[in-house]
Amino acid sequence: MESHIYDPIESDLMCYANDEQIFKEHKLSAYHRHNAYEIYFFQKGDVNVYTEHTRYHLQYGDIMVFSPDELHRNEQLDDGHYKSIGINLHPEFVRQLSTPTSDLQTLFNDHHSGKQSNLLHLAKSQMDSLIGLMRQIYDLSLEDSKVSCLDKPVCFGRDALLKAKTTELLVILTQLYQQGSSTSPNTMPRVVIDTMQYIKEHLTETILLDDIADVLAYSGTYLSSCFKQATGLTIREYILDQRILLAQKLLTEGSNVQEACHLAGFNDYANFIRSFSKSTGITPGKFRHARN
C-alpha cells in the first residue's frame, strides 16, 4: 500500500456508503487527498480520523469536512463493524450551487483558514436528520447515474432534486459549523504537530532531519519513529507531499513550471517533474494548462 495517494474524483458529485465488518489487516487506509471537497458522516466503529496535524477518535454525531488539498485517512482500531456515509463535491459544482449572498464554499474554506475545526459534533437528533438527508442524496445519485434504453433520465426532475438536496445539506452544515463546536480532543502527538509546523515554515529551504531534531530537542531516530507511527508517512514523504502541494498552488497562480520547481523547494528539475507526475497523475505543464 502506498503511504499517500492522489485520488481524483471524476464527477461533480460522488456519494459513498460503508457498512461492513473491518478486520485488522484492512484497518488503516492510506493518506490521500482528492481534487474535490468531502463531507464525512461517521456512524459506527472504533475509528480514528487523521487530517494533516490532527487525529480525532470519532463518536456518533461527528461530521468532518475536507478541502481538496488536505491529506486524510481512517484508522479502524479493532475488528468490528464500521459504518459511514459521505459525499465528494467538485469546487466548481459547489460554486454553481452558490448565490451572491450565500457562498456554499464557506463551509470548506473557513475550516481550512483556521476559523473552525474540520470536526463538528451534533446531538443525536440533528445527526439522525442529516444522515436521513444524506441518504436521500445518496439514493438520488445512484438513480441519476442510470439511464433508460432511450438514454434519458429514469425519472424527470431527479437531477434537479439532487442539486436541491445537496444545496440544502450545504446550507444546513454551514450554519451548524458556524454555531457548533467539537467535543473530541486532538490526540495527534505534540512532537508530530511541531515537526509538521517546522516543515511548513522551512518548506522552501533545505530541510534535514538533524535540524528538526535539534530545534525540537529530540533524537532524529525518535522523531522519525513518532512521525511514522502517527501518520503512516516518513518525514521525507511528508516534505515531498507539501512541496508538490505548494507547486500546485504556484502553477495555479500563474508561475511557469521552472519557477514552480524552484519556488517550491525542489533543487532537481527532473526529480520535480517525476515526483509531481507520480503524485498527481499529471505533468506540471498539463496541470498548469488546465488551471490557467
N, C-alpha and C positions, 0 to 999 in steps of 0.2 A: 504494500500500500504506500502510495506517495505521501509525503508528510504534509504537503499543501498542494491544492489544485485550483485551477480556474474552471468554474462550472457554468458555462454560458446558458442563459435562458433564451430560447428561440422565439417564443410567442410573447404577445403583450401581457398576457395573464396566464399563469400556470398554477394550479392548485395541487396539493398533495395531502395524503392522509396515511398515517401509520397506525396500525393496530395489530401488534404481533408479540410473540414471545421472543425475547432477546437473550442470546447466550453469550458466554464470556468471550468467545473468540470473535464476536461481532460487536462488541460493546463500545468501541471507540471509533468514531468517524474521523476522517482526515480534516485538517483545517482546510477550508475552502472559502472562496468568495464568488459572487455572481456579478453579472452586469445588470442586475435588477435589484429593486427593493425586496425585502422579505418581511412577512409578519408571521410569527410562530406562536401557536397556541399550545401550551403544554397541558396534557390531560391526565396522564398516569405514568408512573415509573419512578425508579430511583436514579435520578439523572442530574448530572452537572452540564451546564451550557457555558461554553467559553466564547468570548468575543474580545480579541486583542488582549487588553490588560485586565480583564475581569473574568471571574468564574463564579457562577451562581448555582446553588443547589435548589432545584425548582420544586414547586408545590402547585396543586390545583389552584387556578386563579392567576397564574403567571403567564404573561404575554411578553414576547421580545420582538423588537424590530431591528433590522439590519440594513445598512446602506450598501451600495454596490462595492465599495472599497474596503469593507470590513471583513477580516478573517473571522470565521466562527466554526464551531464544531460541537457535537454532542458526545457525552460520555455516560453510558449506562453502567452503574456501579455494581450491579449484581445480576444474576439470572432472574428474569422476571418479565412481567407484561409491560410493554411500552406503548403509549398511545399519544398521538399528537395530530394536529391538523394545521395547515398553513397555506400561504399564498405568496407567489413571486410576481412582482409588477414592474414592467419597464418604466423608467422615469418619464419617458415621453408620453406613455399611456396615462400616467397619473397627472401629468401636466395638462393633457387634453381634457381630463375629467374636472380639472380645477376651474374656478371662476375668478374674475378680477378681485373679488373680496374674500375668496376662500381658496388659498393655495394649499392643496392637499399634500404637497411635498413637505409641508411644515412638519408633519409627523416624523419624517425621517431626518430632515435637516436639523431640527432642534436638538435631537439626542446626539447627533454627530458633532455638533458645535459645542457640546458640553453643557447645554442648558438643561438637559434632562437625561436620565439613565436609559439604557436600552430596555430595561426591565420595568414592567408595571404589574402590580398585584391588585386583583379585583376581588370583591366579595363574590361568594358562590352564585348568587342570583344574577349578578352582572355578567359573570363568566358564562353561565349557562345560556344567557340570552345571546351573547356574542358568538358562542360556538354554534348556536342554532342558526344565526345569520351566516356564519362561515360555512356551515353545512349546505345551506341553500346555494351559496356561491359555488361551492364545490360541485354540487349536483348540476347546476346550470352550465358550468364549464365543461363537464363531461358531455352533456347533451349538445352543447354548442359545437363540439368538435365532430358530431355525427351529421351526415348528410343523407338525404334520400336518394333514390335511384335517379332522380332528376337533378341532382346536385343543388338542391335548395334546402334551406334550414328545415329541420324536422318540425319546428314549431314557430309560427310567426311571433315576433317580439322577444324571442329568447335572448338575442344579443343585447337588446335594449334593457331587458330586466337584469342581465348580468352586469352591465355598466351601472345601472341604478343601484343594485345591491352592493356593488363594490364601492361606489361613492358613499353610500350610507355607512358602510363599515369604516371607511377612512375618516369620515366626519366624526363619528362616534368615538373612534380611537383617539383622534387628535384632541378632542375635548377632554377625554378621560386622562390622557397623558399630561395635559396641561394642568389638570386639577389633582391628579393622583400622585402616588409615590410607591417606592419599592420597600418591602419589609425584609428582603433577603440580603444578607451581608455579602460583600465581595470577598471571596475566600482565596483569591489569587495570592500566592506568597509575595510579600513585600519586596524581596530580592528580585523577583521576576519583573514586577512593575517598575522598579528602579532601573533594571537593565534595559527594558524597553524604552524608558524615558531617555536614558543616556544615548541609546542608539538613534532615537529620533532627533535629539539635539545635535548630534555629530554626524548625521547621515551622509553628508557630502564630503566628509573628511575620511582619512584612513582610520579604520576602527580596528583595534587589536584587543584580543581577549584580556591581555595583561593590563591594558589601560583601564578597561572597565573594572577589572578586579581590584586594581589599586584604588580607584575612586570610591568603590563601594566597600572596600576593606574586606574582601573575601578572596580565597584562593581561586584561581582560574578553573581548577577541576571541580570545586564545589559549585561554582557559578554555572558552569556548563551542565552539570548534573541536575541542578534545581530547575534550570530553564527547560531542559529536555523533558524532564519528568512532568512539569506543569503544563507545557504547551504542546509537546509532541514534536517540536521543531528544535533543530540545533540553532545556536546563536547565529551562525553563518547563514543558515537558510532564512532566518528572520530578517537579517540585514539585506539579503538579496531581494526578498519579497518587498520590503519597504522602499528599496531603491527603484524597483520596477514600478511600484505604485506612484512614486514621485515622477518617474519618467513619463508615465501615462498622463499625469496632470500637466506636465510641461508641454507634451505633444498636443494635448487638447487646447492649451492656451496659445499655441502658435509656434513654439520652438521647433526648429528642424531636428532631424534625427541625431546629427552630431552634437548639437547644442544640448539636447536632452540627455545624451550619453554622458557628457562632461558635467552638466549641472546636477545630475542625479548621483554623482559619485563613482561612476564607472571609469576605470583607467584603461580598459581594453575594449576597443570598439567592436571587434569581432565577438568577444565574450558577451557584450551588451546585446548585440543582435541575436545571438544564440539563446541567451537566458530569457530575454523578453519574449521571443517567439515560443519558447518551450512553456513559459508560464501562462501566456495569454492566448496561445493558439493562432497568433497573427504577428506578422513582422511589424517593427516600429513604423516603417514607411506606410504600410497599409493602414495601420491604426491611425496615424496622423491624417491620412487622406480621408478616412471615414469620419473623423471628428471635425474637419475643417471644410 
